[in-house]
Amino acid sequence: MHKDWQKTTEDLSALMQDIGKNIPDVAKGFSQMAKGAYSGERDRSLR
């Protein structure tokens, strides 16, 4: 039981580190999408 618990904890912490590494990429992707949507709206209203 104890060994399984330790393994689960290690797996979880590895997963968290993975997610942490990917967060900047995800945030960058979101801000680019938001910028793209915003400039698209602006272009449409200028025409």
N, CA, C and O atoms as a Maestro MAE file, in Angstrom:
{
 s_m_m2io_version
 :::
 2.0.0
}

f_m_ct {
 s_m_title
 :::
 protein
 m_atom[188] {
  # First column is atom index #
  i_m_mmod_type
  r_m_x_coord
  r_m_y_coord
  r_m_z_coord
  i_m_residue_number
  s_m_chain_name
  s_m_pdb_residue_name
  s_m_pdb_atom_name
  i_m_atomic_number
  :::
  1 25 0.841 -1.203 0.000 1 A "MET " " N  " 7
  2 3 0.000 0.000 0.000 1 A "MET " " CA " 6
  3 2 0.875 1.251 0.000 1 A "MET " " C  " 6
  4 15 0.709 2.148 -0.827 1 A "MET " " O  " 8
  5 25 1.813 1.288 0.952 2 A "HIS " " N  " 7
  6 3 2.662 2.483 1.067 2 A "HIS " " CA " 6
  7 2 3.458 2.719 -0.217 2 A "HIS " " C  " 6
  8 15 3.601 3.854 -0.671 2 A "HIS " " O  " 8
  9 25 3.973 1.631 -0.793 3 A "LYS " " N  " 7
  10 3 4.759 1.772 -2.030 3 A "LYS " " CA " 6
  11 2 3.893 2.329 -3.157 3 A "LYS " " C  " 6
  12 15 4.324 3.210 -3.900 3 A "LYS " " O  " 8
  13 25 2.678 1.816 -3.279 4 A "ASP " " N  " 7
  14 3 1.764 2.302 -4.319 4 A "ASP " " CA " 6
  15 2 1.494 3.790 -4.139 4 A "ASP " " C  " 6
  16 15 1.484 4.558 -5.102 4 A "ASP " " O  " 8
  17 25 1.277 4.179 -2.890 5 A "TRP " " N  " 7
  18 3 0.973 5.586 -2.600 5 A "TRP " " CA " 6
  19 2 2.145 6.463 -3.032 5 A "TRP " " C  " 6
  20 15 1.954 7.519 -3.635 5 A "TRP " " O  " 8
  21 25 3.374 6.007 -2.713 6 A "GLN " " N  " 7
  22 3 4.551 6.792 -3.081 6 A "GLN " " CA " 6
  23 2 4.659 6.895 -4.603 6 A "GLN " " C  " 6
  24 15 4.976 7.957 -5.138 6 A "GLN " " O  " 8
  25 25 4.396 5.790 -5.294 7 A "LYS " " N  " 7
  26 3 4.478 5.809 -6.760 7 A "LYS " " CA " 6
  27 2 3.438 6.779 -7.330 7 A "LYS " " C  " 6
  28 15 3.741 7.552 -8.239 7 A "LYS " " O  " 8
  29 25 2.224 6.737 -6.801 8 A "THR " " N  " 7
  30 3 1.170 7.635 -7.269 8 A "THR " " CA " 6
  31 2 1.584 9.086 -7.068 8 A "THR " " C  " 6
  32 15 1.382 9.926 -7.945 8 A "THR " " O  " 8
  33 25 2.165 9.373 -5.910 9 A "THR " " N  " 7
  34 3 2.604 10.737 -5.615 9 A "THR " " CA " 6
  35 2 3.675 11.165 -6.608 9 A "THR " " C  " 6
  36 15 3.656 12.297 -7.091 9 A "THR " " O  " 8
  37 25 4.609 10.267 -6.915 10 A "GLU " " N  " 7
  38 3 5.668 10.600 -7.874 10 A "GLU " " CA " 6
  39 2 5.081 10.831 -9.259 10 A "GLU " " C  " 6
  40 15 5.473 11.766 -9.956 10 A "GLU " " O  " 8
  41 25 4.141 9.978 -9.657 11 A "ASP " " N  " 7
  42 3 3.494 10.150 -10.963 11 A "ASP " " CA " 6
  43 2 2.793 11.499 -11.032 11 A "ASP " " C  " 6
  44 15 2.902 12.222 -12.022 11 A "ASP " " O  " 8
  45 25 2.069 11.826 -9.960 12 A "LEU " " N  " 7
  46 3 1.336 13.090 -9.923 12 A "LEU " " CA " 6
  47 2 2.288 14.268 -10.031 12 A "LEU " " C  " 6
  48 15 2.028 15.217 -10.770 12 A "LEU " " O  " 8
  49 25 3.390 14.209 -9.297 13 A "SER " " N  " 7
  50 3 4.301 15.347 -9.321 13 A "SER " " CA " 6
  51 2 4.961 15.463 -10.688 13 A "SER " " C  " 6
  52 15 5.229 16.573 -11.146 13 A "SER " " O  " 8
  53 25 5.229 14.341 -11.348 14 A "ALA " " N  " 7
  54 3 5.780 14.391 -12.706 14 A "ALA " " CA " 6
  55 2 4.763 15.012 -13.658 14 A "ALA " " C  " 6
  56 15 5.113 15.808 -14.530 14 A "ALA " " O  " 8
  57 25 3.508 14.640 -13.477 15 A "LEU " " N  " 7
  58 3 2.438 15.179 -14.316 15 A "LEU " " CA " 6
  59 2 2.319 16.684 -14.113 15 A "LEU " " C  " 6
  60 15 2.183 17.439 -15.075 15 A "LEU " " O  " 8
  61 25 2.371 17.115 -12.854 16 A "MET " " N  " 7
  62 3 2.278 18.542 -12.554 16 A "MET " " CA " 6
  63 2 3.435 19.299 -13.202 16 A "MET " " C  " 6
  64 15 3.236 20.385 -13.746 16 A "MET " " O  " 8
  65 25 4.642 18.733 -13.149 17 A "GLN " " N  " 7
  66 3 5.793 19.390 -13.769 17 A "GLN " " CA " 6
  67 2 5.586 19.496 -15.270 17 A "GLN " " C  " 6
  68 15 5.919 20.514 -15.877 17 A "GLN " " O  " 8
  69 25 5.035 18.443 -15.871 18 A "ASP " " N  " 7
  70 3 4.738 18.450 -17.309 18 A "ASP " " CA " 6
  71 2 3.776 19.580 -17.639 18 A "ASP " " C  " 6
  72 15 4.007 20.366 -18.558 18 A "ASP " " O  " 8
  73 25 2.694 19.646 -16.872 19 A "ILE " " N  " 7
  74 3 1.686 20.681 -17.099 19 A "ILE " " CA " 6
  75 2 2.311 22.058 -16.910 19 A "ILE " " C  " 6
  76 15 2.069 22.973 -17.697 19 A "ILE " " O  " 8
  77 25 3.116 22.194 -15.863 20 A "GLY " " N  " 7
  78 3 3.776 23.468 -15.591 20 A "GLY " " CA " 6
  79 2 4.644 23.908 -16.754 20 A "GLY " " C  " 6
  80 15 4.688 25.091 -17.089 20 A "GLY " " O  " 8
  81 25 5.339 22.952 -17.375 21 A "LYS " " N  " 7
  82 3 6.193 23.273 -18.523 21 A "LYS " " CA " 6
  83 2 5.352 23.748 -19.698 21 A "LYS " " C  " 6
  84 15 5.788 24.598 -20.475 21 A "LYS " " O  " 8
  85 25 4.156 23.203 -19.828 22 A "ASN " " N  " 7
  86 3 3.327 23.526 -20.989 22 A "ASN " " CA " 6
  87 2 2.493 24.786 -20.817 22 A "ASN " " C  " 6
  88 15 1.995 25.337 -21.799 22 A "ASN " " O  " 8
  89 25 2.334 25.247 -19.581 23 A "ILE " " N  " 7
  90 3 1.468 26.408 -19.341 23 A "ILE " " CA " 6
  91 2 1.878 27.634 -20.159 23 A "ILE " " C  " 6
  92 15 1.007 28.267 -20.756 23 A "ILE " " O  " 8
  93 25 3.159 27.998 -20.214 24 A "PRO " " N  " 7
  94 3 3.527 29.182 -21.015 24 A "PRO " " CA " 6
  95 2 3.098 29.041 -22.476 24 A "PRO " " C  " 6
  96 15 2.612 30.002 -23.073 24 A "PRO " " O  " 8
  97 25 3.272 27.851 -23.055 25 A "ASP " " N  " 7
  98 3 2.865 27.631 -24.449 25 A "ASP " " CA " 6
  99 2 1.363 27.812 -24.599 25 A "ASP " " C  " 6
  100 15 0.895 28.446 -25.545 25 A "ASP " " O  " 8
  101 25 0.612 27.249 -23.658 26 A "VAL " " N  " 7
  102 3 -0.846 27.352 -23.714 26 A "VAL " " CA " 6
  103 2 -1.269 28.811 -23.596 26 A "VAL " " C  " 6
  104 15 -2.129 29.280 -24.342 26 A "VAL " " O  " 8
  105 25 -0.657 29.526 -22.652 27 A "ALA " " N  " 7
  106 3 -0.999 30.938 -22.455 27 A "ALA " " CA " 6
  107 2 -0.673 31.734 -23.708 27 A "ALA " " C  " 6
  108 15 -1.443 32.605 -24.112 27 A "ALA " " O  " 8
  109 25 0.468 31.439 -24.325 28 A "LYS " " N  " 7
  110 3 0.868 32.137 -25.553 28 A "LYS " " CA " 6
  111 2 -0.158 31.872 -26.648 28 A "LYS " " C  " 6
  112 15 -0.567 32.786 -27.364 28 A "LYS " " O  " 8
  113 25 -0.567 30.621 -26.771 29 A "GLY " " N  " 7
  114 3 -1.556 30.264 -27.783 29 A "GLY " " CA " 6
  115 2 -2.858 31.018 -27.581 29 A "GLY " " C  " 6
  116 15 -3.455 31.516 -28.535 29 A "GLY " " O  " 8
  117 25 -3.298 31.098 -26.318 30 A "PHE " " N  " 7
  118 3 -4.546 31.802 -26.027 30 A "PHE " " CA " 6
  119 2 -4.431 33.276 -26.369 30 A "PHE " " C  " 6
  120 15 -5.340 33.843 -26.975 30 A "PHE " " O  " 8
  121 25 -3.319 33.909 -25.987 31 A "SER " " N  " 7
  122 3 -3.209 35.349 -26.229 31 A "SER " " CA " 6
  123 2 -3.114 35.625 -27.724 31 A "SER " " C  " 6
  124 15 -3.603 36.654 -28.191 31 A "SER " " O  " 8
  125 25 -2.494 34.722 -28.484 32 A "GLN " " N  " 7
  126 3 -2.431 34.912 -29.938 32 A "GLN " " CA " 6
  127 2 -3.828 34.770 -30.542 32 A "GLN " " C  " 6
  128 15 -4.205 35.530 -31.434 32 A "GLN " " O  " 8
  129 25 -4.596 33.785 -30.048 33 A "MET " " N  " 7
  130 3 -5.963 33.610 -30.540 33 A "MET " " CA " 6
  131 2 -6.798 34.849 -30.233 33 A "MET " " C  " 6
  132 15 -7.554 35.328 -31.078 33 A "MET " " O  " 8
  133 25 -6.651 35.360 -29.013 34 A "ALA " " N  " 7
  134 3 -7.423 36.537 -28.611 34 A "ALA " " CA " 6
  135 2 -7.040 37.734 -29.475 34 A "ALA " " C  " 6
  136 15 -7.906 38.485 -29.926 34 A "ALA " " O  " 8
  137 25 -5.742 37.908 -29.702 35 A "LYS " " N  " 7
  138 3 -5.280 39.020 -30.541 35 A "LYS " " CA " 6
  139 2 -5.824 38.868 -31.950 35 A "LYS " " C  " 6
  140 15 -6.287 39.836 -32.552 35 A "LYS " " O  " 8
  141 25 -5.768 37.645 -32.476 36 A "GLY " " N  " 7
  142 3 -6.256 37.399 -33.829 36 A "GLY " " CA " 6
  143 2 -7.738 37.707 -33.947 36 A "GLY " " C  " 6
  144 15 -8.172 38.333 -34.913 36 A "GLY " " O  " 8
  145 25 -8.518 37.265 -32.961 37 A "ALA " " N  " 7
  146 3 -9.957 37.525 -32.981 37 A "ALA " " CA " 6
  147 2 -10.209 39.022 -32.889 37 A "ALA " " C  " 6
  148 15 -11.080 39.559 -33.574 37 A "ALA " " O  " 8
  149 25 -9.444 39.688 -32.041 38 A "TYR " " N  " 7
  150 3 -9.645 41.127 -31.842 38 A "TYR " " CA " 6
  151 2 -9.314 41.902 -33.113 38 A "TYR " " C  " 6
  152 15 -10.098 42.747 -33.543 38 A "TYR " " O  " 8
  153 25 -8.161 41.623 -33.719 39 A "SER " " N  " 7
  154 3 -7.791 42.374 -34.925 39 A "SER " " CA " 6
  155 2 -8.735 42.026 -36.073 39 A "SER " " C  " 6
  156 15 -8.998 42.869 -36.931 39 A "SER " " O  " 8
  157 25 -9.249 40.795 -36.101 40 A "GLY " " N  " 7
  158 3 -10.219 40.417 -37.123 40 A "GLY " " CA " 6
  159 2 -11.486 41.237 -36.994 40 A "GLY " " C  " 6
  160 15 -12.027 41.709 -37.994 40 A "GLY " " O  " 8
  161 25 -11.963 41.411 -35.772 41 A "GLU " " N  " 7
  162 3 -13.159 42.226 -35.528 41 A "GLU " " CA " 6
  163 2 -12.909 43.667 -35.950 41 A "GLU " " C  " 6
  164 15 -13.754 44.293 -36.590 41 A "GLU " " O  " 8
  165 25 -11.746 44.181 -35.589 42 A "ARG " " N  " 7
  166 3 -11.434 45.576 -35.881 42 A "ARG " " CA " 6
  167 2 -11.384 45.801 -37.391 42 A "ARG " " C  " 6
  168 15 -11.904 46.797 -37.892 42 A "ARG " " O  " 8
  169 25 -10.759 44.874 -38.108 43 A "ASP " " N  " 7
  170 3 -10.667 45.010 -39.570 43 A "ASP " " CA " 6
  171 2 -12.061 45.047 -40.183 43 A "ASP " " C  " 6
  172 15 -12.325 45.831 -41.095 43 A "ASP " " O  " 8
  173 25 -12.951 44.198 -39.679 44 A "ARG " " N  " 7
  174 3 -14.290 44.116 -40.239 44 A "ARG " " CA " 6
  175 2 -15.041 45.435 -40.025 44 A "ARG " " C  " 6
  176 15 -15.762 45.895 -40.911 44 A "ARG " " O  " 8
  177 25 -14.869 46.032 -38.855 45 A "SER " " N  " 7
  178 3 -15.624 47.259 -38.567 45 A "SER " " CA " 6
  179 2 -15.045 48.460 -39.320 45 A "SER " " C  " 6
  180 15 -15.729 49.469 -39.495 45 A "SER " " O  " 8
  181 25 -13.787 48.355 -39.765 46 A "LEU " " N  " 7
  182 3 -13.178 49.475 -40.494 46 A "LEU " " CA " 6
  183 2 -13.687 49.533 -41.928 46 A "LEU " " C  " 6
  184 15 -13.725 50.601 -42.538 46 A "LEU " " O  " 8
  185 25 -14.078 48.376 -42.464 47 A "ARG " " N  " 7
  186 3 -14.489 48.335 -43.868 47 A "ARG " " CA " 6
  187 2 -15.818 49.006 -44.093 47 A "ARG " " C  " 6
  188 15 -16.302 49.055 -45.224 47 A "ARG " " O  " 8
  :::
 }
 m_bond[187] {
  # First column is bond index #
  i_m_from
  i_m_to
  i_m_order
  :::
  1 1 2 1
  2 2 3 1
  3 3 4 2
  4 3 5 1
  5 5 6 1
  6 6 7 1
  7 7 8 2
  8 7 9 1
  9 9 10 1
  10 10 11 1
  11 11 12 2
  12 11 13 1
  13 13 14 1
  14 14 15 1
  15 15 16 2
  16 15 17 1
  17 17 18 1
  18 18 19 1
  19 19 20 2
  20 19 21 1
  21 21 22 1
  22 22 23 1
  23 23 24 2
  24 23 25 1
  25 25 26 1
  26 26 27 1
  27 27 28 2
  28 27 29 1
  29 29 30 1
  30 30 31 1
  31 31 32 2
  32 31 33 1
  33 33 34 1
  34 34 35 1
  35 35 36 2
  36 35 37 1
  37 37 38 1
  38 38 39 1
  39 39 40 2
  40 39 41 1
  41 41 42 1
  42 42 43 1
  43 43 44 2
  44 43 45 1
  45 45 46 1
  46 46 47 1
  47 47 48 2
  48 47 49 1
  49 49 50 1
  50 50 51 1
  51 51 52 2
  52 51 53 1
  53 53 54 1
  54 54 55 1
  55 55 56 2
  56 55 57 1
  57 57 58 1
  58 58 59 1
  59 59 60 2
  60 59 61 1
  61 61 62 1
  62 62 63 1
  63 63 64 2
  64 63 65 1
  65 65 66 1
  66 66 67 1
  67 67 68 2
  68 67 69 1
  69 69 70 1
  70 70 71 1
  71 71 72 2
  72 71 73 1
  73 73 74 1
  74 74 75 1
  75 75 76 2
  76 75 77 1
  77 77 78 1
  78 78 79 1
  79 79 80 2
  80 79 81 1
  81 81 82 1
  82 82 83 1
  83 83 84 2
  84 83 85 1
  85 85 86 1
  86 86 87 1
  87 87 88 2
  88 87 89 1
  89 89 90 1
  90 90 91 1
  91 91 92 2
  92 91 93 1
  93 93 94 1
  94 94 95 1
  95 95 96 2
  96 95 97 1
  97 97 98 1
  98 98 99 1
  99 99 100 2
  100 99 101 1
  101 101 102 1
  102 102 103 1
  103 103 104 2
  104 103 105 1
  105 105 106 1
  106 106 107 1
  107 107 108 2
  108 107 109 1
  109 109 110 1
  110 110 111 1
  111 111 112 2
  112 111 113 1
  113 113 114 1
  114 114 115 1
  115 115 116 2
  116 115 117 1
  117 117 118 1
  118 118 119 1
  119 119 120 2
  120 119 121 1
  121 121 122 1
  122 122 123 1
  123 123 124 2
  124 123 125 1
  125 125 126 1
  126 126 127 1
  127 127 128 2
  128 127 129 1
  129 129 130 1
  130 130 131 1
  131 131 132 2
  132 131 133 1
  133 133 134 1
  134 134 135 1
  135 135 136 2
  136 135 137 1
  137 137 138 1
  138 138 139 1
  139 139 140 2
  140 139 141 1
  141 141 142 1
  142 142 143 1
  143 143 144 2
  144 143 145 1
  145 145 146 1
  146 146 147 1
  147 147 148 2
  148 147 149 1
  149 149 150 1
  150 150 151 1
  151 151 152 2
  152 151 153 1
  153 153 154 1
  154 154 155 1
  155 155 156 2
  156 155 157 1
  157 157 158 1
  158 158 159 1
  159 159 160 2
  160 159 161 1
  161 161 162 1
  162 162 163 1
  163 163 164 2
  164 163 165 1
  165 165 166 1
  166 166 167 1
  167 167 168 2
  168 167 169 1
  169 169 170 1
  170 170 171 1
  171 171 172 2
  172 171 173 1
  173 173 174 1
  174 174 175 1
  175 175 176 2
  176 175 177 1
  177 177 178 1
  178 178 179 1
  179 179 180 2
  180 179 181 1
  181 181 182 1
  182 182 183 1
  183 183 184 2
  184 183 185 1
  185 185 186 1
  186 186 187 1
  187 187 188 2
  :::
 }
}
